[in-house]
Amino acid sequence: MTPLRGHYSWIATTSILKILALPVIGWLICATLGLSPADTPVVLVFCACPTAVVAYTMATQINGDQSLATGAIAVSTVLSFVSLGLVLAVT
């Protein structure tokens, strides 16, 4: 288990922005661009998905903060159950 080492506020903030705010921003962009009703749900599902595991690999490769990447992946995965459910229910 990787210790989070006090990154709780960063992990919470980034996960909430990624999982909750990004679908709203995506919807606004879809509405502004006039995307078709068939295309909008696809964009929103991608926006509601969790942080990719490749973030950990990238953090490792560039000697970045692996514990921050691990925490962001874990928290955004849990939160994505809510956001994906909402997106699928609304679209």
C-alpha positions as CSV (number, residue, x, y, z in Angstrom):
1,M,0.0,0.0,0.0
2,T,1.3,3.4,-1.0
3,P,1.1,6.0,1.8
4,L,-0.7,9.2,0.7
5,R,1.6,11.4,2.8
6,G,-0.8,14.3,3.5
7,H,-2.1,14.7,-0.1
8,Y,-5.7,14.4,1.0
9,S,-6.8,17.9,0.0
10,W,-5.1,17.6,-3.4
11,I,-6.5,14.2,-4.1
12,A,-10.0,15.3,-3.0
13,T,-9.9,18.5,-5.0
14,T,-8.6,17.0,-8.2
15,S,-10.9,14.0,-8.1
16,I,-14.0,16.2,-7.5
17,L,-13.0,18.4,-10.4
18,K,-12.3,15.5,-12.7
19,I,-15.4,13.4,-11.8
20,L,-18.1,16.0,-11.0
21,A,-17.1,19.3,-12.7
22,L,-15.7,17.9,-16.0
23,P,-19.0,16.3,-17.1
24,V,-20.8,19.7,-16.5
25,I,-18.1,21.5,-18.5
26,G,-18.4,18.8,-21.2
27,W,-22.1,19.2,-21.4
28,L,-21.8,23.0,-21.7
29,I,-19.3,22.6,-24.5
30,C,-21.6,20.0,-26.3
31,A,-24.5,22.4,-26.0
32,T,-22.4,25.4,-27.2
33,L,-21.1,23.4,-30.2
34,G,-24.5,22.0,-31.0
35,L,-23.4,18.3,-30.9
36,S,-26.1,15.8,-31.9
37,P,-28.1,13.9,-29.2
38,A,-26.2,10.8,-30.2
39,D,-22.7,12.4,-29.7
40,T,-23.4,14.2,-26.4
41,P,-23.7,11.0,-24.2
42,V,-20.4,9.7,-25.6
43,V,-18.6,12.9,-24.6
44,L,-20.2,12.9,-21.2
45,V,-19.3,9.3,-20.5
46,F,-15.7,10.0,-21.3
47,C,-15.8,13.1,-19.1
48,A,-17.2,11.1,-16.2
49,C,-14.6,8.3,-16.3
50,P,-12.0,8.1,-13.6
51,T,-8.4,9.2,-13.8
52,A,-6.4,6.8,-16.1
53,V,-4.0,4.4,-14.6
54,V,-1.4,5.7,-17.0
55,A,-1.1,8.7,-14.6
56,Y,0.8,6.4,-12.2
57,T,3.1,5.1,-15.0
58,M,3.8,8.7,-16.0
59,A,4.5,9.8,-12.5
60,T,6.9,6.9,-12.1
61,Q,8.7,7.6,-15.4
62,I,9.2,11.3,-14.6
63,N,10.1,10.7,-10.9
64,G,6.9,12.4,-9.9
65,D,4.7,11.9,-6.9
66,Q,3.5,8.3,-7.1
67,S,1.4,8.4,-4.0
68,L,-0.5,11.4,-5.3
69,A,-1.1,9.6,-8.6
70,T,-2.2,6.5,-6.7
71,G,-4.6,8.4,-4.5
72,A,-6.1,10.3,-7.4
73,I,-6.7,7.1,-9.3
74,A,-8.3,5.4,-6.3
75,V,-10.6,8.2,-5.3
76,S,-11.7,9.2,-8.8
77,T,-12.5,5.5,-9.5
78,V,-14.8,5.4,-6.5
79,L,-16.4,8.8,-7.4
80,S,-16.9,7.8,-11.0
81,F,-19.6,5.3,-10.0
82,V,-21.7,8.3,-9.0
83,S,-20.8,10.4,-12.0
84,L,-21.2,7.7,-14.6
85,G,-24.5,6.7,-13.0
86,L,-25.7,10.3,-13.2
87,V,-24.5,10.8,-16.8
88,L,-26.2,7.6,-17.9
89,A,-29.4,8.4,-16.1
90,V,-29.6,11.9,-17.6
91,T,-28.6,11.1,-21.2
